[in-house]
Amino acid sequence: MKGMPDCCVDLVFADPPFNLGKTYDPGIDDNMTMSKYINWTYEWLDQCIRILKPGGRIFIYNIPKWCTYIASYLGEQLTFWDWIAVDMKFSLPTKIDFTPAHYALVSFIKGVKRLKRTIIMYTFADVDIVVEKLRIMVAIRLK
């Protein structure tokens, strides 16, 4: 990313190693100290922020432990959009340790959050239910 120009992408999606000690391809360290992992994460997040266009969005997929640090860091420079809990079906304790019941997908926008909303009203037996539909368009344009 260091060779990419500033403000050149509309969308960033990152699914980094979770630092759980898993074996990946050579050159990928998934068993860092906590401070080393957090500093490494902040380094690549800085590059993501730099290449993201105003109005662009960034999504980071990770375990909740790391997403708390990521969300705090991104929140200092970007506008929070949402935190989605991704349910991990059949995620049960193993013999060695517990595995998360969910993973997190955090999202931020560079600049001000703007939504186009359509409000739809449904009536069922004297009960009014309001449903908001959000129209979000995401386009990636690399130049």
C-alpha positions as CSV (number, residue, x, y, z in Angstrom):
1,M,0.0,0.0,0.0
2,K,2.9,2.4,0.6
3,G,3.3,2.7,-3.2
4,M,-0.3,3.7,-3.7
5,P,-1.3,7.4,-4.0
6,D,-3.3,9.2,-1.2
7,C,-7.1,9.1,-1.4
8,C,-7.3,6.6,-4.3
9,V,-9.8,3.9,-3.1
10,D,-13.5,4.0,-2.1
11,L,-13.5,0.8,0.0
12,V,-11.0,-1.1,2.1
13,F,-11.8,-4.6,3.5
14,A,-9.2,-6.2,5.7
15,D,-9.2,-9.7,7.2
16,P,-5.7,-9.8,8.9
17,P,-4.3,-12.7,10.8
18,F,-5.9,-12.8,14.3
19,N,-2.6,-13.4,16.2
20,L,-3.8,-16.7,17.5
21,G,-0.6,-18.7,16.8
22,K,-1.9,-20.3,13.6
23,T,0.5,-21.5,10.9
24,Y,0.3,-19.4,7.7
25,D,2.6,-19.0,4.7
26,P,6.3,-18.2,5.5
27,G,6.8,-14.6,6.5
28,I,3.5,-14.3,8.3
29,D,3.9,-14.1,12.1
30,D,0.7,-15.0,13.8
31,N,2.2,-15.2,17.3
32,M,3.3,-11.7,18.1
33,T,3.4,-10.1,21.5
34,M,0.3,-8.0,22.2
35,S,2.2,-4.7,21.8
36,K,3.9,-5.8,18.6
37,Y,0.6,-7.0,17.1
38,I,-1.2,-3.7,18.0
39,N,1.7,-1.6,16.6
40,W,1.7,-3.7,13.4
41,T,-2.1,-3.2,13.1
42,Y,-1.8,0.5,13.5
43,E,0.9,0.7,10.8
44,W,-1.3,-0.9,8.1
45,L,-4.4,0.9,9.4
46,D,-2.5,4.2,8.8
47,Q,-1.9,3.2,5.2
48,C,-5.6,2.2,4.7
49,I,-6.7,5.6,6.0
50,R,-4.2,7.4,3.8
51,I,-5.4,5.7,0.6
52,L,-9.1,5.9,1.4
53,K,-11.0,8.7,-0.4
54,P,-13.2,11.1,1.5
55,G,-16.5,9.4,1.9
56,G,-14.9,6.0,1.5
57,R,-15.5,3.1,3.9
58,I,-13.2,0.7,5.7
59,F,-14.3,-2.7,7.0
60,I,-12.1,-4.7,9.4
61,Y,-12.9,-8.3,10.2
62,N,-11.2,-9.7,13.3
63,I,-12.0,-11.2,16.8
64,P,-13.6,-8.8,19.2
65,K,-10.5,-8.6,21.4
66,W,-8.5,-6.9,18.6
67,C,-11.5,-4.9,17.2
68,T,-11.8,-3.0,20.4
69,Y,-8.3,-1.6,19.8
70,I,-8.9,-1.1,16.1
71,A,-12.2,0.7,16.7
72,S,-10.6,3.0,19.3
73,Y,-7.8,3.8,16.9
74,L,-9.9,4.4,13.8
75,G,-12.4,6.4,15.8
76,E,-9.7,9.0,16.4
77,Q,-9.4,9.7,12.6
78,L,-12.6,8.4,11.0
79,T,-16.4,8.4,11.6
80,F,-17.8,5.2,13.2
81,W,-20.3,3.5,10.9
82,D,-21.2,0.2,12.6
83,W,-20.0,-2.9,14.4
84,I,-21.5,-6.2,13.1
85,A,-21.3,-9.3,15.2
86,V,-20.8,-12.3,12.9
87,D,-22.2,-15.4,14.5
88,M,-19.9,-18.4,14.4
89,K,-22.2,-21.4,14.4
90,F,-20.9,-24.5,16.2
91,S,-18.1,-22.5,17.8
92,L,-17.6,-24.6,20.9
93,P,-14.9,-24.8,23.5
94,T,-11.9,-27.0,22.4
95,K,-9.8,-29.1,24.7
96,I,-7.2,-26.4,24.9
97,D,-9.2,-23.1,25.1
98,F,-12.4,-21.4,24.2
99,T,-13.1,-20.1,20.8
100,P,-15.2,-16.9,20.1
101,A,-18.9,-17.3,19.6
102,H,-18.7,-14.5,17.2
103,Y,-16.3,-12.4,15.2
104,A,-16.5,-8.7,14.6
105,L,-16.8,-6.6,11.4
106,V,-16.2,-2.9,12.3
107,S,-16.8,-0.2,9.7
108,F,-15.8,3.4,9.6
109,I,-16.2,6.2,7.0
110,K,-13.7,8.9,6.0
111,G,-15.7,12.1,6.6
112,V,-19.3,12.7,7.5
113,K,-21.8,9.8,7.6
114,R,-24.6,10.4,5.1
115,L,-27.6,8.1,4.6
116,K,-30.4,8.0,2.1
117,R,-33.4,6.6,4.0
118,T,-36.7,5.3,2.8
119,I,-39.3,4.9,5.5
120,I,-42.0,2.2,5.0
121,M,-45.0,1.9,7.3
122,Y,-46.8,-1.4,7.7
123,T,-50.0,-1.9,9.7
124,F,-50.8,-5.3,11.3
125,A,-53.9,-5.5,13.6
126,D,-53.6,-2.0,15.0
127,V,-49.8,-2.3,15.4
128,D,-47.7,0.1,13.4
129,I,-44.2,-1.2,12.4
130,V,-41.7,1.2,10.9
131,V,-39.0,-0.3,8.7
132,E,-36.1,1.8,7.5
133,K,-34.4,0.7,4.4
134,L,-30.9,2.0,3.9
135,R,-29.6,2.4,0.4
136,I,-25.8,2.1,0.4
137,M,-23.8,2.0,-2.7
138,V,-20.2,1.0,-2.6
139,A,-17.9,1.3,-5.7
140,I,-14.2,0.7,-5.9
141,R,-12.4,2.7,-8.5
142,L,-8.7,2.3,-8.7
143,K,-7.0,4.7,-11.0
